[in-house]
Amino acid sequence: MRLKGFKLFTIVAALILYNNLSAQKVDDILSRGEVHGNFGMDMQYYQVDSLIGANETPDEDVLMNAFANFTYTNGNFTAGFRYESYMNALQGFPSQYKGNGVGYRFASYTNDDLTVTVGNYYEQFGNGLIFRTYEARGLGYDNVMDGVRINYKLREGLYVKGIIGTQRLYFEQGEGVLRGVDGELMVNDFIGGKIKKSKTKLTLGGSFLSKYQADQSSQYNLPENVGAYSGRFLLRRGKVSFNGEYAEKINDPSADNNFIYKKGQAFFAQTTYSTKGFGLTLSAKGNDNMSFRSDRGAALQDLQINYLPALTRQHTYNLLATLYPYATQPNGEWAFQGELVYKLKKKSLLGGKYGTGILLNYSTIHNIDSTALSSSDTTQMGYTTNIFSVGDERYYDEVNVEITKKFSKKFKAIFTYSNLMFNQAVVQGKAPSKYPNVYANIGVIDITYKLNKKNAIRAEIQGLITEQDQQDWATVLIEYSYSPHWFVAIMDQYNYGNEIDADKIHYYFASAGYVKGANRFQLGYGRQRAGIFCVGGVCRTVPAANGLTLSITSSF
């Protein structure tokens, strides 16, 4: 939505407040409420670097992404907006983000047990298998709804919400209209009495969502209304919890599934156990033909209705996070993840004076067992499958061990090891004959030493060893911080093991920053390696770059 739409929103808000203005001054009204917000800006000056293929055909040297959120709250009334500026969007972000506009605005009020929201809103049904809208600014991803949402408490323990609207498509709106309802029953609170005080807590939920998009195809007979539904439960007792959900989507032929008419399915199951010094989480997920968009012709990140989480460990270290991150395969995958966290007690033989933290994570992702239908089949179902049956092809495997150890009041370290298998052909869509599966060993040593109360030095030493793809990498980072305001860091990522000598490149980067209260400034200069950046299984391609970067964040 551009400024024209924001002006309309402002006029409507002014009309709503008109009756109050006749009795009270504007400043009296505002004095009863609060205004909060935040600001962020990323700017980069791009230089040509033919060695890494950066900015070789530049249209402009300086690009910028910026935003500012403002939220006003007064009792049961809340309103706000987000102003966005792309002058023009940073490389790697969708080019459709261009210019200035209001990408998010809303007004909401609560009256007794009813909450009404008009304008934009983020929402999720259950685990998100059939519906989730959210923003991931680092990905340039925002599928926020624009319409009306109603939340209502029918009685103690019984809640329902309904939504209707369209999804954001950059500064415009997607073609499809979404309509949905979600209900949640907190059984103990609903029944009351002794059951309410029981240590065993049960929550049940169910959702239905429908997408409408007109059929304008001359080749296919496309359903204009596509429905999806799900059921879920959450069972808790003491330190143990069980969470499960199953979802189905009716036939939804689209560009993502080559216009087949097979229904979609998904399930998610998780159990956790947590006590002092120990935690265990086991998760499983399967999805088949569950790409769900409000425009059947959309591509890449655009207009996704649901969210299928990647059951992999979310890494932050350079080599682990950026070289081989996993992207969810909505057309079919079966995933399992287990994570164990254990704290060795202080003053024990292995725990030492301060104790030792151990994290063990295992993730594996396969295809779903399926059988392709013959070319003579007239049902246009494409294939048959069993969503609970694991296929033979591996997409991703990782064993990750992390040990956190404090040696003294001044010295602590984190040791990480990962053994990784990555299917380039499936996850990145590369030719399997040229890009075989990657088998890698990655190690990270992260050391922090406090010189005194204000001065500290942190160093990272990372190494990745593999015989595939670009072979071996190393990253070294040194960071000095002067608390509470200043920090300086230098990093070098080096592809030292590449079989091609010309590709044995140093990706150096230096940065310095200043922090004061809620304000943070960071200036950097150096190279950025081409790769893929992922958050929760949703990814974007990052091009090679060289130049000066400026980042500013602030909140109030």
C-alpha positions in Angstrom: 0.0 0.0 0.0 1.5 3.4 -1.0 1.0 6.7 0.6 -2.4 7.2 -1.1 -3.8 4.3 0.9 -2.2 5.6 4.1 -3.9 9.0 3.6 -7.2 7.2 3.5 -6.4 5.3 6.6 -5.5 8.6 8.4 -8.8 10.1 7.3 -10.8 7.2 8.7 -8.9 7.3 12.0 -9.6 11.0 12.2 -13.3 10.5 11.7 -13.4 7.8 14.4 -11.9 10.3 16.8 -14.1 13.2 15.7 -16.7 12.9 18.5 -14.0 13.0 21.2 -12.4 16.1 19.6 -15.6 18.1 20.3 -15.2 17.5 24.0 -11.5 17.3 24.5 -8.4 18.6 22.9 -6.1 16.4 20.9 -3.3 16.7 23.4 -5.5 15.6 26.2 -6.4 12.5 24.3 -2.8 11.7 23.4 -1.7 12.3 27.0 -3.8 9.3 28.1 -2.0 7.0 25.7 1.5 5.8 24.9 3.5 5.8 21.7 6.3 3.3 21.0 8.2 2.3 18.0 11.5 1.4 16.4 13.6 2.3 13.4 16.1 0.4 11.3 18.2 1.2 8.3 20.7 -0.7 6.2 22.7 1.1 3.6 25.5 -0.1 1.3 27.9 1.5 -1.1 28.8 -1.1 -3.7 32.2 -1.5 -5.4 33.1 -3.5 -8.4 35.1 -6.6 -7.5 35.6 -8.8 -10.5 37.5 -11.4 -8.5 34.3 -12.5 -6.7 31.9 -11.3 -9.4 30.5 -8.4 -7.4 28.6 -5.5 -8.9 30.1 -6.0 -12.3 27.2 -4.3 -14.1 26.0 -1.7 -11.4 23.0 0.4 -12.0 23.7 2.5 -9.0 26.4 2.6 -6.3 24.3 3.2 -3.1 21.3 1.2 -2.0 19.2 1.3 1.2 16.5 -0.5 3.1 14.8 1.4 6.0 11.7 1.2 8.1 10.1 2.8 11.1 7.3 1.4 13.3 4.9 3.6 15.3 2.3 2.2 17.7 -0.2 4.2 19.8 -2.0 2.5 22.7 -4.7 4.0 24.8 -6.6 1.7 27.1 -8.3 -0.9 24.9 -7.5 0.9 21.7 -4.3 0.4 19.7 -3.3 1.7 16.3 -0.1 1.9 14.3 1.8 1.8 11.0 5.1 1.0 9.5 6.7 3.3 7.0 9.2 1.6 4.6 11.8 3.0 2.3 13.7 1.2 -0.4 16.0 3.6 -2.3 16.5 1.2 -4.0 16.4 -2.3 -2.3 19.7 -3.8 -1.3 21.1 -6.5 -3.7 19.6 -9.9 -3.0 16.3 -8.4 -1.9 13.3 -8.6 -4.3 13.5 -5.8 -6.8 9.7 -5.2 -6.3 10.6 -3.4 -3.1 11.1 0.0 -4.6 10.3 3.5 -3.4 8.5 4.5 -0.3 5.2 3.5 1.2 3.3 2.2 4.2 3.5 -1.5 4.2 1.7 -2.1 7.5 -1.1 -0.1 9.2 -3.8 -1.3 11.6 -6.4 -0.3 14.3 -7.6 -2.6 17.0 -9.9 -2.3 20.0 -11.2 -4.7 22.8 -14.7 -4.6 24.1 -15.4 -7.1 26.9 -14.4 -10.4 25.4 -14.3 -9.2 21.8 -11.2 -7.9 20.0 -11.6 -6.4 16.5 -8.6 -5.6 14.2 -8.9 -3.8 10.9 -6.1 -3.2 8.4 -3.0 -5.3 8.6 -2.4 -8.2 11.0 -0.1 -11.2 11.5 -1.8 -14.4 12.6 -1.2 -18.1 12.9 -3.5 -21.1 13.3 -1.9 -23.9 15.4 1.6 -24.7 14.2 1.0 -22.9 11.0 0.5 -25.9 8.7 -2.4 -24.3 6.9 -2.0 -20.6 7.9 0.7 -18.4 9.2 1.5 -14.8 8.3 4.7 -13.2 9.5 7.6 -10.9 8.7 11.3 -11.9 8.3 12.9 -8.6 7.5 16.4 -10.2 6.8 14.8 -12.3 4.0 12.7 -9.5 2.5 9.7 -11.7 3.4 6.3 -10.3 4.5 3.0 -12.0 3.8 0.9 -9.9 6.2 -2.9 -10.0 5.9 -5.0 -6.9 5.0 -8.6 -7.1 6.1 -10.5 -7.9 9.2 -9.7 -10.2 12.2 -12.1 -11.0 15.1 -11.0 -12.7 18.3 -13.7 -13.7 20.8 -13.8 -15.5 24.1 -17.0 -17.5 24.0 -16.7 -18.6 27.6 -13.9 -19.6 30.0 -11.5 -21.9 28.1 -13.1 -21.6 24.7 -11.7 -19.1 22.2 -12.4 -18.5 18.5 -10.9 -16.2 15.9 -11.9 -15.4 12.3 -10.0 -13.8 9.5 -10.7 -12.5 6.1 -8.5 -10.5 3.7 -5.7 -10.5 1.1 -2.0 -10.9 1.5 0.7 -8.3 1.0 2.7 -8.6 -2.3 5.5 -6.0 -1.8 3.6 -2.6 -2.1 0.5 -4.2 -3.6 -2.0 -7.0 -2.6 -2.2 -10.6 -3.8 -5.1 -11.7 -6.0 -6.5 -14.4 -3.8 -8.9 -13.8 -0.9 -8.4 -15.8 2.3 -11.2 -16.6 4.8 -10.6 -18.7 7.9 -11.7 -19.7 11.4 -9.7 -21.2 14.3 -11.0 -22.5 17.6 -9.2 -23.5 20.7 -10.6 -25.4 23.7 -8.6 -25.4 27.0 -10.3 -28.4 28.4 -9.4 -27.9 32.1 -10.6 -24.3 32.2 -13.7 -25.2 30.2 -14.8 -28.0 32.5 -13.7 -26.2 35.7 -14.0 -27.6 39.2 -11.4 -30.2 40.2 -10.4 -30.7 36.6 -9.2 -27.1 36.3 -6.7 -27.7 39.1 -5.4 -31.0 37.6 -1.7 -31.3 36.9 -2.6 -32.7 33.5 -3.5 -30.0 31.0 -5.2 -30.6 27.7 -5.8 -28.1 24.9 -7.6 -29.0 21.6 -7.8 -26.9 18.5 -9.1 -27.0 15.0 -8.8 -24.7 11.9 -10.4 -24.2 8.5 -9.1 -21.9 5.8 -10.4 -21.2 2.3 -8.7 -19.4 -0.6 -10.6 -17.9 -3.4 -9.0 -17.1 -6.8 -10.8 -16.8 -10.1 -10.1 -19.4 -12.8 -8.7 -17.6 -15.8 -6.9 -20.5 -17.3 -7.6 -21.7 -20.8 -5.7 -24.9 -20.3 -6.8 -26.2 -16.9 -10.1 -26.5 -15.0 -8.9 -24.9 -11.8 -10.8 -24.9 -8.5 -11.6 -21.3 -7.5 -12.2 -22.2 -3.8 -9.5 -24.2 -2.2 -10.0 -25.3 1.4 -7.6 -26.6 4.0 -8.3 -27.9 7.5 -6.4 -29.1 10.5 -6.8 -30.5 14.0 -4.3 -30.4 16.9 -3.7 -31.1 20.6 -1.4 -30.1 23.3 -1.0 -32.3 26.4 1.1 -31.2 29.4 1.8 -32.8 32.7 4.6 -31.5 34.9 7.9 -31.6 33.0 6.5 -33.4 29.9 4.5 -32.1 27.0 3.1 -33.6 23.8 2.1 -31.5 20.8 0.6 -32.8 17.5 -1.2 -31.5 14.5 -2.5 -33.0 11.2 -3.6 -31.0 8.2 -5.1 -31.6 4.7 -5.6 -29.3 1.7 -7.9 -30.2 -1.1 -6.8 -30.3 -4.7 -4.8 -27.2 -5.5 -3.2 -27.4 -8.9 -0.5 -24.7 -9.3 2.8 -23.9 -10.8 4.5 -25.4 -7.7 3.1 -28.9 -8.3 3.0 -28.9 -12.1 -0.8 -28.5 -11.9 -1.7 -31.9 -10.5 -5.0 -32.5 -8.6 -3.7 -34.5 -5.7 -4.7 -33.3 -2.2 -2.0 -32.1 0.2 -1.2 -33.4 3.7 1.0 -32.5 6.6 1.7 -33.5 10.2 3.8 -32.2 13.0 4.5 -34.0 16.3 6.7 -33.0 19.2 7.4 -34.1 22.7 9.5 -32.3 25.3 10.9 -33.1 28.7 12.6 -30.4 30.8 14.0 -30.3 34.3 16.8 -28.5 36.0 20.0 -29.1 34.0 18.3 -31.4 31.5 16.1 -31.0 28.5 15.0 -33.3 25.6 13.0 -32.4 22.5 11.9 -34.9 19.8 10.2 -33.6 16.7 8.8 -35.2 13.5 7.2 -33.6 10.5 5.9 -34.8 7.1 4.4 -32.7 4.3 3.3 -33.8 0.8 2.0 -31.4 -1.9 1.6 -28.6 0.7 2.7 -25.6 -1.2 -0.2 -23.2 -0.5 -0.3 -19.7 -2.0 -3.0 -17.1 -2.4 -2.0 -16.8 -6.1 -1.4 -20.2 -7.8 1.0 -18.6 -10.2 3.2 -17.0 -7.6 6.9 -18.0 -7.3 9.8 -18.0 -4.8 8.7 -16.5 -1.5 5.6 -14.7 -2.7 2.1 -15.1 -1.2 2.8 -18.2 0.9 -0.2 -18.9 3.1 1.2 -21.6 5.4 4.5 -22.4 7.1 6.3 -25.7 7.1 9.2 -25.4 9.6 12.6 -26.9 8.8 13.5 -29.4 11.5 17.1 -28.5 11.5 19.3 -26.7 14.0 19.3 -22.9 13.4 23.0 -22.0 13.3 24.6 -18.6 13.8 28.2 -19.3 13.1 29.4 -18.2 9.6 30.3 -21.5 8.0 27.5 -23.5 9.6 24.8 -20.9 8.8 25.6 -19.7 5.3 27.2 -22.5 3.2 24.7 -25.3 3.4 21.5 -24.1 5.1 18.4 -26.3 4.5 15.3 -25.0 2.7 12.0 -26.7 3.3 10.6 -28.7 0.4 6.9 -28.1 0.4 6.1 -30.7 -2.3 7.3 -33.5 -0.1 9.7 -34.3 2.8 9.8 -36.3 6.0 11.9 -34.9 8.8 13.0 -35.8 12.3 15.0 -33.8 14.9 16.1 -34.6 18.4 17.9 -32.2 20.7 19.3 -32.9 24.2 20.6 -30.2 26.5 22.5 -31.2 29.7 24.3 -29.2 32.3 27.1 -31.0 34.1 27.0 -29.9 37.7 29.4 -27.4 39.2 32.4 -28.8 41.1 31.8 -32.2 39.6 34.6 -34.2 37.9 33.5 -33.2 34.4 31.6 -30.0 35.2 34.5 -28.3 36.9 34.2 -25.2 39.0 31.5 -23.5 37.0 29.7 -26.4 35.3 29.7 -27.5 31.7 26.8 -27.2 29.2 26.4 -29.9 26.5 24.0 -29.7 23.5 23.5 -32.6 21.2 21.3 -32.2 18.1 20.5 -34.7 15.3 18.4 -33.8 12.2 17.6 -36.0 9.2 15.3 -35.2 6.2 14.2 -37.6 3.5 11.8 -37.7 0.7 8.4 -39.4 1.2 7.9 -42.8 -0.3 5.8 -42.3 -3.4 5.0 -44.0 -6.8 4.6 -42.0 -10.0 1.4 -42.7 -11.9 1.7 -43.7 -15.6 1.5 -41.2 -18.3 -1.8 -42.8 -19.4 -3.5 -42.0 -16.0 -6.3 -39.6 -16.5 -6.9 -38.5 -12.9 -4.0 -36.0 -13.1 -3.0 -37.0 -9.5 0.6 -37.2 -10.5 1.6 -39.9 -7.9 0.5 -41.9 -4.9 2.2 -41.7 -1.5 2.0 -42.4 2.2 2.9 -39.4 4.2 4.0 -41.5 7.1 6.4 -43.6 5.0 10.0 -42.5 4.7 11.6 -42.6 1.3 15.1 -43.7 0.4 16.5 -40.4 -0.8 18.2 -38.2 1.8 17.9 -34.5 1.6 19.8 -33.5 4.7 21.6 -35.1 7.7 23.4 -33.4 10.6 24.9 -34.4 13.9 25.8 -31.3 16.0 27.6 -31.2 19.3 28.1 -28.0 21.3 30.0 -27.7 24.6 29.9 -24.5 26.6 32.6 -24.2 29.2 33.5 -21.4 31.7 37.1 -21.9 32.8 37.4 -18.8 35.0 35.6 -15.5 35.7 37.5 -14.1 32.8 37.6 -16.9 30.3 34.9 -19.0 28.6 34.6 -20.9 25.4 32.1 -22.7 23.1 33.2 -25.7 21.1 31.0 -26.9 18.2 31.3 -29.9 15.9 29.0 -30.7 13.0 28.9 -33.7 10.7 26.8 -32.7 7.7 25.2 -34.3 4.6 23.6 -31.9 2.1 21.7 -32.8 -1.1 22.5 -29.9 -3.5 20.4 -31.3 -6.3 17.2 -31.2 -4.2 17.7 -28.3 -1.9 19.3 -25.9 -4.3 18.0 -27.3 -7.6 21.4 -28.0 -9.1 22.3 -30.7 -11.6 23.2 -33.9 -9.6 25.8 -34.9 -12.2 27.8 -31.8 -11.6 26.9 -31.1 -7.9 26.9 -34.3 -5.9 25.8 -34.6 -2.3 28.1 -32.7 0.1 29.6 -34.5 3.1 31.3 -32.0 5.4 32.9 -31.8 8.9 32.7 -28.4 10.5 34.4 -27.3 13.7 34.1 -24.0 15.6 36.0 -22.6 18.6 34.5 -19.5 20.2 36.6 -17.9 22.9 35.8 -14.9 25.1 38.3 -13.3 27.5 37.5 -10.4 29.7 40.5 -8.2 30.3 38.6 -6.2 33.0 35.1 -5.0 33.6 35.0 -2.9 30.4 37.3 -4.6 28.0 36.8 -8.0 26.4 38.2 -9.9 23.4 36.3 -12.6 21.5 37.7 -14.9 18.8 36.1 -17.4 16.5 38.1 -20.1 14.6 36.0 -22.1 12.1 36.9 -24.8 9.7 34.9 -26.8 7.1 36.4 -29.8 5.4 34.7 -31.5 2.4 35.8 -33.1 -0.8 32.7 -31.8 -2.7 31.5 -28.5 -4.0 34.1 -25.8 -3.2 36.0 -28.0 -0.9 37.6 -26.6 2.3 36.9 -23.3 4.1 38.2 -21.5 7.1 36.9 -18.4 9.0 38.7 -16.4 11.6 37.0 -13.5 13.5 38.5 -11.3 16.2 36.2 -8.9 18.1 37.2 -6.3 20.7 34.5 -4.6 22.9 34.7 -1.7 25.2 31.6 -1.8 27.4 29.1 -0.5 27.2 29.4 1.5 24.0 32.1 0.4 21.5 33.1 -2.7 19.6 35.4 -3.5 16.6 35.6 -6.7 14.7 37.7 -8.2 11.8 36.8 -11.3 9.9 38.3 -13.3 7.1 36.6 -16.2 5.3 39.0 -18.1 3.1 38.3 -20.9 0.6 41.7 -22.3 1.0 41.0 -25.9 -0.2 39.4 -25.0 -3.6 40.8 -27.1 -6.4 40.7 -24.0 -8.6 43.5 -21.7 -7.6 41.7 -18.6 -8.9 38.8 -19.4 -6.5 41.0 -19.5 -3.4 39.7 -16.1 -2.3 39.8 -14.2 1.0 36.5 -12.7 2.0 37.6 -10.1 4.5 35.3 -7.8 6.4 35.9 -5.2 9.1 33.3 -3.5 11.2 33.0 -1.0 14.1 30.0 -0.1 16.2 28.7 2.2 18.8 25.8 1.4 21.2 24.1 3.9 23.5 20.9 3.0 25.2 18.4 1.8 22.5 20.5 3.2 19.7 23.0 1.1 17.7 25.3 2.2 14.9 27.6 -0.1 12.9 29.9 0.7 10.0 31.6 -2.1 8.0 33.7 -2.6 4.9 34.7 -5.6 2.9 33.5 -8.6 0.9 30.4 -10.7 1.1 30.4 -14.2 -0.4 27.6 -15.2 -2.7 25.4 -17.8 -1.0 22.0 -18.5 0.5 20.5 -17.0 3.7 17.8 -18.9 5.5 15.6 -18.4 8.4 13.4 -21.4 9.5 13.6 -23.1 6.2 12.7 -20.0 4.1 15.6 -18.7 2.1 16.8 -16.0 -0.3 19.9 -15.8 -2.5 22.6 -13.5 -1.5 24.8 -12.1 -4.3 28.6 -11.4 -3.9 29.3 -7.9 -2.8 32.1 -5.6 -1.9 31.8 -2.2 -0.3 30.9 0.0 2.7 27.9 -0.8 4.9 26.0 1.3 7.4 23.5 -0.1 9.8 21.4 1.9 12.3 18.7 0.6 14.7 16.8 2.5 17.4 13.7 2.0 19.6 11.6 4.1 21.9 
